Amino acid sequence: MAEGIRDKVAIIGMGCTRFGERWDASPEDLVTEAFEEAVADAGINRSELEAGWFGVFYDEQNVGKSAYPLSQYLRLPNIPVTRVENLCATGTEALRGAVYAVAAGACDIAMAMGCEKLKDTGFAGLPERTKGTFEDLYQPNFTPPGAFAQLAAAYAAKHRLAITDLKRAMAHVSWKSHENGALNPKAHLRKRLTIEQILEAPTVAYPLGVFDCCGVSDGAACAIVARPEIARALGRDRLVTVKAMQLAPSNGVEMGHQSWDGTYTLTTRKAAARAYKEAGVSDPRADISLTEVHDCFSITELVLMEDLGLSDEGAAARDILDGRYDAAGAIPCQIDGGLKCFGHPIGASGLRMTYEIYNQLLGRAGERQLANPKFGLAHNLGGIPNRNVAAISIFGVKS
Amino acid sequence: MAKFGVLDYGVYVPRRRMARRAIFDAVGWAQGGLRAYAKGERAFAAWDEDAITMGVEAARSALKSAASAPHTLAFASTTAPFLDRQNAGVIAAALDLRSALRSMDIGGSQRAGLSAILSACEAPARSTLVVAAEKRPVKSASVLEMMSGDAGAAMLFGEGEPVAEFITAHSTTVDFVDHFRTEASGADYSYEERWVRDAGFLPIVADTIRALLQRARVEAGDVARLAAAAPSVAALRALAEATGIRADAAANQFLDTIGHAGAAHPMLAFAGALDVAAKGDLILILAFGQGCDAALFRAAGAGRKNEMARAIAGGAREENYAKFLAASGRLDIDWGMRAERDNRTAQTVAFNKSRDIYGFVGGVCSACDTPQFPRSRRCVNPSCAALDTQKDYRFADQRGVIKTFTEDHLAFTREPPLLYGNISFAGGGNVFMEMADFAPGEAAVGAAVEMRFRIKDVDTARGFHRYFWKAAPAEGAAHG
């Protein structure tokens, strides 16, 4: 059994743009904005970077294929840079590349950058895309809200919840994120909402209303990682280290086998078990101080609380309504506002989550600062409930 | 000597039924004379139905208890979606018939369905599946918009124990232009109704019937059922009178419930006659169009199916004329950016996966008996995952239940909202797929579904469209 990557890599600097409708900013502007913040935070010279990973999802509508846009924007000295794409886990995949490179000893300092310019696609929501030459022949022409809405119908039926009661818990998810996002100057949506506003919003995909859906934005985020000794040599005494990074892609079971009942994300459960083990977390409810999960839709966040083992099966709605995941609750979720308020520039999202956890662990989260966070967990779910890629990262402080 | 005739039959009527009164309410300001037709309903195809899909559904019903695959498949329609790409071939693929099959498209006249039947009757040693279906193009505020209907019918002919034995047939050919349709005209151009009835339909059809009855040595009064596609109920009544056929034999030709379904209509009427026929009943089926085909059958009186009642039941009445227009593409709606998606088909893949997509044939693992779609190299069962163990498994005729669903108002469809979800099949297997024919609010977790062959996507840039199966409310299961 491999020993894993716990504490082998430290985050020494991070940057994150303001997310939003950045009509006048190019991908080059966003990447530069995130990068300059990250290198300044790390206190290193640009020339000290030895490798980079660049997360971009919609390449044809964004910066084009390959990683050279990153190399070009930053005028990197021809160091190896790699473009990665793994659905909504793309940003986290960029980070995993950099973290693995450092953990392997292949390089001392590496960078992960994620960027997406969704507002250049012209779509409300995510653009249409092909599913490949075979799957286009039979897969439904689903949209993300429609695909995730499926969780709600199945969850309500399984746990014998009236859809109106489930909707109320889902509304609380969005309400809480807007409360948090209102405090975050980098969030896209900073308006508070009432539960009634959320419940009365027009339906996008039954039973999801407009406010059950996350925003659509432009943004970029960047992390610079290094071996802990290097971080120490740079004068860091409080080190944020990577405790675990786990990825679980579907293998087709949810899509084609009856064992999956449609009420949860199987891959999150698999990735969580491995991540907790790698991080040495035996009781996530006690050890995890905050989560940034993939709240593309309110119902996703609700079932994720169970998939991450933070709520008992069937109890997430009650726990949510009890305020357990609110800013003042036991395990705050989306303390930065989440995808709900940041929107979801796909390549950047995983790194944006990491950015919040990094700042929380360093005590730099300002108005949103939580008391003595121990472990922070970032979670992405790329794809749709019945076929996806789940990525879980756990970060903590190494004294 | 083995008996030859109709071994089995099936019909398909689209769920959507337009109230003729609602058509009149929308267009009566322009054509006040249509008030005379503003009674009853007409069936109309959804945006994802065409002559092929309706033909497939009728054929599935006709083949339900067939002992063997037909030798020949003949598809009759004047509205077949492909001008050059055999439409019968698509139907054969959807029925998952073996490739050793003679297949043909027959069109060009509303006689096409019966013409195909007569060809089948001339080669009694070989079984023929005759499929006829129409999705009739019409212009707004026309009599045809009121009186035509979309539907499909199928009949299996061969030797055995027929529900109706073929006796004889007679045909005439007269180039009488009661109506025509060309690519340029788009919809039918019809001539004056009284002239059509008095100078065309009545004399041509009556002459053909007389010749047929003479050949069969049957008195007109002995015909128990007349199965016909007449321009109107009144024309049919006049025909009965002119030929001496009993008036009650010419009753109920489904014009008030379905409408005139073109080349498919004589077969619909024939199916209706078979549903109620007693042993020994003589059924005269006839089709009119640049002449007349007429054939005489003798009912065995066994194997009654109640097929027309089954197909007509469960209709969803529509009173929104704009939705009726949109279903046939006559209302050009701005569907937004999502409708711009390029639906170009990789024919290489479509051919390799033809049985998967058209036949809805997946795999069943010979190691663990798990059905799965699509068929794959490794079994999907997580506790099996055996390599290359899958045998063919057809999902098309399996029922299932809705495991998850949504009504998606964001996704593009020509009839929003788009319904789709995970379907859990009764024999095993789970497929994430689109749904059809659910009324808003009707879908529910646990609801029973069955498969329907439908248009999946339209490639507007190239004029192509592709087909797949959709989950529809199971017949006989409670709606809502």
Interface residues (C-beta under 8 A of the other chain):
Chain A: G122 F123 A124 G125 P127 E128 T130 T133 F134 D136 L137 Y138 Q139 P140 N141 F142 T143 P145 G146 A147 A149 Q150 L151 A153 A154 A156 A157 T203 V204 A205 Y206 L208 N251 G252 V253 M255 G256 H257 Q258 S259 W260 D261 G262 P385 N386
Chain B: M337 R338 E340 R341 D342 N343 T345 A346 T348 V349 A350 K353 D356 I357 T370 Q372 F373 P374 S376 V380 N381 P382 K403 T404 F405 T406 E407 D408 H409 L410 A411 F412 T413 P417 L418 Y420 G421 N422 S424 G428 G429 N430 V431 F432 M433 E434 V445 G446 K456 D457 R466 F468
